[in-house]
Amino acid sequence: MKTKKLIITIFGSTGDLTARKLLPAITNLTKNKEISKDVLILALGRREYTKKDYLDYMQTLTSSKLDRDFLEDHLEYFKMQITELNDYHSLKNKINEYSDRNTQNLFYLAIGPELLENVSKNIFESKLVEKLSDRIIFEKPFGHNYDSAKEINQMLWQYFKEQQIYRIDHYLGKEMVRNIVNLRFGNKIFEHIWNKDNIASITVLAKEEEGILNRAGYYDTAGALKDMVQSHLLQVLSLIVMDTPLENTSEAIKDKKLEVLNHLEFDSKLSFLGQYEGYLQEKNIPATSQTDTFVFLKAELHSKLFENVPLYLLTGKKLDEKKSQIIIEFRSVSNQLNLEKETNKLYIDISPNEGVRFNLNHKVFGLNDESATSDMKYSIKDNLKDELPEAYEKMILDAINGNNQLYVRWDEIEQSWRLIDQLVNQELDFIRYKTFDELKERIKKTEKIDL
Ligand SMILES: NC(=O)c1ccc[n+]([C@@H]2O[C@H](COP(=O)([O-])OP(=O)(O)OC[C@H]3O[C@@H](n4cnc5c(N)ncnc54)[C@H](OP(=O)(O)O)[C@@H]3O)[C@@H](O)[C@H]2O)c1
C-alpha cells in the first residue's frame, strides 16, 4: 500500500463523468488499497454547495449508489471559477494546506473542449503543476479534426511537459482490449498465423441499442465517426494488426500502432454512414441534422503482414444489441478432406461477457461421423467472484503510477484525425435506417462478413 499523500483535483466535478465514473473509480481504488488511503479528492465547481449538497447532487446524476461514508471522509468541494486566474491562487493555497513535500498531484480535466485552453493556461500560470510526478488527464474529444488536434498539442506543450500529459481513451482500459497484446504475442499458435496468409478478415464492432439519450449537444456536433472511430475503434484495430513491437514497452507499442494509422486506407465506395429514423425528433437535435449515428468502414492496411486483408469497422446507435467485439476470421483449410464445418474464428468479446472464444471444428461425438463446430472459450465471468474493475479505475491507477501505456500519444491522435478528415472529405454514402437488419443486408451485398 502506498502511503504518500495524493490529491486528485477534478475540474468539472459537477458533471456526468465525475458522478458515474470518477468518484466510484477513486473510491474503489482506495478501498481496494491500490492507491494511498491518504487521498483527497478536490472537487472544483462554480456552484455554491456544501459538501453535503454536492454529494446529494452527484447522487442524482448516477443510478449507482455512491459510497457516501468514503466520500464524506476523502472529498472537499471547492467553489471557484476555473476560467478566472485569480481563483487559482486560493486553489493553490487549498492544495498547499493538505500537501507535504512528497504529495503527488493528479489533475483530472473532466470539462468540455471549449474550456481546455483557458484552464491549461491558468494551471500553468498559477504554477499548480510543478513536479514531473504531477500529472494531468485530458478527456476526449481531443480536437474535432487534424488541425484542431495539432493546435491542442501545441498549446499543451506551451504549458506542460509531455510526461505530465495523459490523453485518455478509456476504451484502452477495458479488460479485453488490454488483453489483446497478451493474446497475440503470448501464444505460439498465433505467432505464425497472424497474417494475410491465414487471416481472411478482421472486424471490430461496437454496437449500441440505445439512442443518444441526453447527449444531444455534444453528439450532434460529432457523430459516430468522430465519437467512436477516431478514438476507440482505430485504437483497437491498431493493436490487432500492428507489427510485433520491438519490445514490450509503452513507446514501442505506440510506435507500431502509429505505423498502422500511417498506412491505413479506407475504401470510400464500400464504406457508408447512417442515421436512425427518429434521430431528428430527439430533444435538441436540429430538424436538418446530417449527423451520423452509424458507421460501416472497409479498410486495407498497406503492410507486409496484412496487405489485401479486408478490415471492417462498425459502430452505431439503435442497433439490435449492445455489444463490442473483435472477430478474426481465418481462411479455409487448404486440404481436400472436406472436414471443415465452418472457417475458424477468434472472437474477442470486449463487452458484455468479456472473454475469448475460438470455434473449433471436430467430429460429432458417438457413432456419428459428421463434422461439427464448438466454441473453446475463456470467459471472465466464469472465473470471477466479484465485479471486474471499471476501465476508469485502471486508467486513474496507471496515471498515478506514471504508466502511460494505455494513454494515447499525441502523434496517434493527430494521425487518426487525419484519417477521419479524409473520410469526411470523401462524403461517404449516407442512409437512414430503422433496423440493424437493413444495414446488415446492405453490407452483405458486397462483403462476405458474418455480423
Ligand atoms: N460522461 C462520459 O461518460 C464521458 C465519456 C468520455 C468522455 N467524456 C468527456 O469528459 C468531459 C466531461 O464530460 P461530462 O459528461 O461530465 O460533461 P457534463 O456533464 O456536461 O459536465 C461538464 C462539467 O464542466 C463544468 N463546466 C462547464 N462549463 C463551465 C464553465 N464555463 N466554467 C466552469 N465549469 C464549467 C460543468 O459545471 P456546471 O455543472 O456548473 O455546469 C460540469 O461540471 C467532456 O469533455 C466529455 O466529452 C465524458
The ligand as a Tripos MOL2 file, in Angstrom:
@<TRIPOS>MOLECULE
LIG
   48    52     1     0     0
SMALL
NO_CHARGES

@<TRIPOS>ATOM
      1 N1        -19.7020   11.4490  -19.4800 N.am      1 LIG1
      2 C1        -18.9620   10.4890  -20.0120 C.2       1 LIG1
      3 O1        -19.2250    9.2960  -19.8520 O.2       1 LIG1
      4 C2        -17.7460   10.8450  -20.8410 C.ar      1 LIG1
      5 C3        -17.0720    9.8360  -21.5230 C.ar      1 LIG1
      6 C4        -15.9490   10.1600  -22.2620 C.ar      1 LIG1
      7 C5        -15.5170   11.4690  -22.3170 C.ar      1 LIG1
      8 N2        -16.1880   12.4490  -21.6340 N.ar      1 LIG1
      9 C6        -15.6850   13.8240  -21.7180 C.3       1 LIG1
     10 O2        -15.4530   14.3400  -20.4120 O.3       1 LIG1
     11 C7        -15.7660   15.7270  -20.3490 C.3       1 LIG1
     12 C8        -16.8310   15.9680  -19.2840 C.3       1 LIG1
     13 O3        -17.9680   15.2330  -19.6440 O.3       1 LIG1
     14 P1        -19.3090   15.2080  -18.7860 P.3       1 LIG1
     15 O4        -20.1780   14.1860  -19.4280 O.co2     1 LIG1
     16 O5        -19.0270   15.0650  -17.3460 O.co2     1 LIG1
     17 O6        -19.8920   16.6590  -19.0940 O.3       1 LIG1
     18 P2        -21.0070   17.4580  -18.2900 P.3       1 LIG1
     19 O7        -21.9130   16.5250  -17.5610 O.co2     1 LIG1
     20 O8        -21.5990   18.4140  -19.2420 O.co2     1 LIG1
     21 O9        -20.1490   18.2690  -17.1950 O.3       1 LIG1
     22 C9        -19.3360   19.3310  -17.5580 C.3       1 LIG1
     23 C10       -18.6650   19.9220  -16.3470 C.3       1 LIG1
     24 O10       -17.9560   21.0970  -16.7540 O.3       1 LIG1
     25 C11       -18.4020   22.2030  -15.9740 C.3       1 LIG1
     26 N3        -18.4160   23.4370  -16.7720 N.ar      1 LIG1
     27 C12       -18.9750   23.6350  -17.9670 C.ar      1 LIG1
     28 N4        -18.7890   24.9180  -18.3500 N.ar      1 LIG1
     29 C13       -18.1060   25.5290  -17.3630 C.ar      1 LIG1
     30 C14       -17.5990   26.8500  -17.1560 C.ar      1 LIG1
     31 N5        -17.7500   27.7820  -18.0940 N.pl3     1 LIG1
     32 N6        -16.9540   27.1080  -16.0120 N.ar      1 LIG1
     33 C15       -16.7870   26.1420  -15.0980 C.ar      1 LIG1
     34 N7        -17.2240   24.8850  -15.2130 N.ar      1 LIG1
     35 C16       -17.8750   24.5800  -16.3430 C.ar      1 LIG1
     36 C17       -19.7920   21.8510  -15.5530 C.3       1 LIG1
     37 O11       -20.1320   22.6430  -14.4440 O.3       1 LIG1
     38 P3        -21.6660   23.0500  -14.1330 P.3       1 LIG1
     39 O12       -22.2590   21.8000  -13.5700 O.co2     1 LIG1
     40 O13       -21.5520   24.1520  -13.1640 O.co2     1 LIG1
     41 O14       -22.2710   23.4580  -15.4350 O.co2     1 LIG1
     42 C18       -19.6370   20.3530  -15.2570 C.3       1 LIG1
     43 O15       -19.0400   20.1720  -14.0010 O.3       1 LIG1
     44 C19       -16.2170   16.1110  -21.7620 C.3       1 LIG1
     45 O16       -15.1300   16.5830  -22.4870 O.3       1 LIG1
     46 C20       -16.6720   14.7750  -22.3560 C.3       1 LIG1
     47 O17       -16.5870   14.7360  -23.7610 O.3       1 LIG1
     48 C21       -17.2910   12.1780  -20.9090 C.ar      1 LIG1
@<TRIPOS>BOND
     1     1     2 1
     2     2     3 2
     3     2     4 1
     4     4     5 ar
     5     4    48 ar
     6     5     6 ar
     7     6     7 ar
     8     7     8 ar
     9     8     9 1
    10     8    48 ar
    11     9    10 1
    12     9    46 1
    13    10    11 1
    14    11    12 1
    15    11    44 1
    16    12    13 1
    17    13    14 1
    18    14    15 2
    19    14    16 1
    20    14    17 1
    21    17    18 1
    22    18    19 2
    23    18    20 1
    24    18    21 1
    25    21    22 1
    26    22    23 1
    27    23    24 1
    28    23    42 1
    29    24    25 1
    30    25    26 1
    31    25    36 1
    32    26    27 ar
    33    26    35 ar
    34    27    28 ar
    35    28    29 ar
    36    29    30 ar
    37    29    35 ar
    38    30    31 1
    39    30    32 ar
    40    32    33 ar
    41    33    34 ar
    42    34    35 ar
    43    36    37 1
    44    36    42 1
    45    37    38 1
    46    38    39 2
    47    38    40 1
    48    38    41 1
    49    42    43 1
    50    44    45 1
    51    44    46 1
    52    46    47 1
@<TRIPOS>SUBSTRUCTURE
     1 LIG1         1 GROUP 0 **** ****
